[in-house]
Amino acid sequence: MRVEADPDGRPAAVHLSGRRCAVEATLETWRIDDEWWRQRPISRLYWRLLLEDGRVVDVYRGLASGRWFQQAY
C-alpha cells in the first residue's frame, strides 16, 4: 500500500487497487505500543480515514519501520 503524507506526516491520499484516493477527513487517530518486552515490539500509529469516494479505511504506519499498511479486519 502506498500513502502520500502531508508535511506533518498525516495521510493526504492513499493508493488502493492502483487508484489514488484523496483523504476527505481523518475520523480518528490512535497509537498502539505493545509487546515492549520482545525483540521486535509493536509500535503503530493508526488513522481512520474518510476517502473522497466515500469509503472509510484504517491505515497505520509502523513507527519502527516507517512503512504504511492497511488494517484488515
N, C-alpha and C positions, 0 to 999 in steps of 0.2 A: 504494500500500500504506500502511496505517496501522499504526503501532506505538505501544503505550502503554508508556512507560518509567517505571521507578521513580525515586525522588529522586536516585539516583546515576547515572541515565542508561542503566541496563541494561534490555533489553526485559522487560516483565512480561506482555504479551499482544500478539498480532498479529491483524489482521483480514484474513482470506483469503476471497475469494469471498463477501463480505458476512457472514461469520460470525466472531465473536470466539473466539479460542482462547488460553487461558492458557498461559504458559510453565511447564512442569514442571521443566525443568533446562536450564542452559547447559552444553553438551557441550564447547565450545571457543570461544576468542576469539583474534583476531589482527588486526594492523594492517598496512595496505599504504600506503606512501608511495612514489610512482613518478612518473617524468617531471617531476622537480622543475625542469628547465630550460625547460619550456614555460610559456606564459602561464597555462594552467589545469592545474596539476599534479594528480595523483590522490592523495588522502589519505582513506582509508576505515578505519572500524573495523567488523570483522565479528564476528558471533555465529552459532554453530551451535546451534540450539535444539531441544529435545525438547518438543513441544506436548502438551497434555492428551489429545488424540485419538490419540497415538502417532506422529504424523508428525514427521519431522526436516526442518527448513528452515534455510537460511542467509540471514540478513539482514545488511545493512550500512547504516551511516549515513555519508553524505558529510560529512566534517568541515568543509569549506568552506561548504557549503550548509545543513547540519543536516537534510537530507531523508533519509528512510528508503527502502530498496529491498529487494526480494527478489532474491537471486542466482539467475540462471537458468543452468543448465549445459547 
